[in-house]
Structures are given as structure tokens and as C-alpha cells.
Amino acid sequence: MAVEDGVWIMKGLKWNDPYRIRTWQELINWINEVGFLPLFSNGVEGFSAEEHVSPDYWWTGIREEDPWEWREIIAAGHQVAYGKFFDQKAGFISLEWLPFFANYRRNGYDFDSRYEDGLASRREKKIMDMLTRRDEDGDVTFPDDQILSTELKKKAGFGKGGEKNYPGIITGLQMQTYLVITDFHRRENKRGEEYGMPVSVLLPPEAVWGYEHVTGAYNESPRESYDRIISRIKEKFPDAQDADIIKMIGKRP
């Protein structure tokens, strides 16, 4: 997105452009080809879903054409990971590249180890405790029921009279890849009727793709994983400036 004369302008390709991404399935293919992709345009030209779709159908609610609707379909399909991964903004990571992001962003720490070493906050732990369980053997398991983000906020003790900065904590946990958005649902009133905008469902990626896959790059240093990610962007977008890349991905550990 860009601002021109105080108006938000969506970037993208013309409707009849042969290179335009036309379906959410084609977008998944593009994500897998690149490896990871922000949803919206940024300082790296071409490095976004926005720049490869039509600018005319955002927020129309037409599920077959609206990229904003596609993100819901893609999140629920679990063929790639979706969440706030890039400069605290939304984007996608292919399953091939997810382990490298997890290794780099977590700096080699599972969440419990991070908390025990004093590197995670109490508020972060309150949220993670709602989304993980310990079985009789002490192994981590995950709840069977999906919890809407709005309910997670209440159950973790955030909101009026409780903990503060729920959106910031949730975004930070996604940036560190401890949480991903796995679905969207609308809330229900007491009569069971749906209302309002769709609300995200959050889970640790291990709950979706398994511990072994998500931590599959723990055998290399976080710096090695970071360098892989940076090299991939430079390979796919050779004109990208280092400062713009670092803004989207983060600093070298």
C-alpha cells in the first residue's frame, strides 16, 4: 500500500495482465516459489502478494477474487504458515522455509526454555500457557478446541482491569514464530448467530505441523538460518537494498 495525497493506494497488476495472480491456489504456488512473502508491499519491490494481484478487489468480500479473503482460506488450509512475520505485519512462510524462520527468530529457543532463561515476559507466558498443555510424561500437547483471539485475550487475563498490550504481545509471539494464525471465525451471540468481522485463531506452529518439522533447522546456528533467508531475498529480488531487507526480516543475530 502507498499513500498519495492522503489516500491509500493499492499496488498491483492490471486485470488482464498475464502475470497477475488470479486465485488463492496460485498465490500459494507463488509463496512456495519464493519461500516467504509479505501480504502488503514494502521497501523491497515485488516482495509482496499485493504487487502480484489486482488492486481492484481488496475488501470486496468476493471470496473468489478478494486477496483479503484469500488470506483466510490460506490460513485455514495449512499449506503455508500465515501470521505477522514481517516488520510486525502479515505475511506467509512456506513449510520448507518455516524451520529456518523458527530457528532464527527464536534464536534456538523453545518457548519454555526462553522463559526459564528470563528472555520471555510473564505476559507472553500467560498467553502461551493457554495454548499448550503438559501430559503426564511432561510432554507438550495442545488444546483440541480452537480459541478465538478475542476469547484468548479474556482467558489469559488481558483487557479491562487486567494485563495490557494484548495486540503487541500477540504480534511479538508471531514475529518470534511461537504463534501462527491457523483459521478465522466469526463470533457467535447467545442465540448461536454469527456476527461481526472474522476473528483469528492462534496456535503454536508445532500444533499444526509437528515439533520435528518446525524445529528442523535447530541443528544449525540462528545466524546460518538468517543468512539463508537474506540470501533467498537477494536471489529473488536482486535490486533490493540491504536496509529494506533488514527492515522486513530483522537484524542478524
C-alpha positions, 0 to 999 in steps of 0.5 A: 500500500502507498499513500498519495495525497492522503489516500491509500493506494493499492499496488498491483497488476492490471486485470488482464495482465498475464502475470497477475495472480488470479486465485488463492491456489496460485498465490500459494504456488507463488509463496512456495516459489519464493519461500516467504512473502509479505501480504502488503508491499514494502521497501523491497519491490515485488516482495509482496502478494499485493504487487502480484494481484489486482488492486481492484478487489481488496475488501470486496468480500468476493471470496473468489477474487478478494486477496483479503479473503484469500488470506483466510482460506490460506490460513485455514488450509495449512499449506503455508504458515500465515501470521505477522512475520514481517516488520510486525505485519502479515505475511506467509512462510512456506513449510520448507522455509518455516524451520529456518524462520523458527530457528532464527527468530527464536534464536534456538529457543523453545518457548519454555526454555526462553522463559526459564532463561528470563528472555520471555515476559510473564505476559507472553507466558500467560498467553502461551500457557493457554495454548499448550498443555503438559501430559503426564510424561511432561510432554507438550500437547495442545488444546483440541478446541480452537480459541478465538483471539478475542476469547484468548485475550479474556482467558489469559487475563488481558483487557479491562482491569487486567494485563495490557498490550494484548495486540503487541504481545500477540504480534511479538509471539508471531514475529518470534514464530511461537504463534501462527494464525491457523483459521478465522471465525466469526463470533457467535451471540447467545442465540448461536448467530454469527456476527461481526468481522472474522476473528483469528485463531492462534496456535503454536506452529508445532500444533499444526505441523509437528515439533520435528518439522518446525524445529528442523533447522535447530541443528544449525546456528540462528545466524546460518538460518538468517543468512539463508533467508537474506540470501533467498531475498537477494536471489529473488529480488536482486535490486533490493537494498540491504536496509529494506531487507533488514527492515522486513526480516530483522537484524542478524543475530 
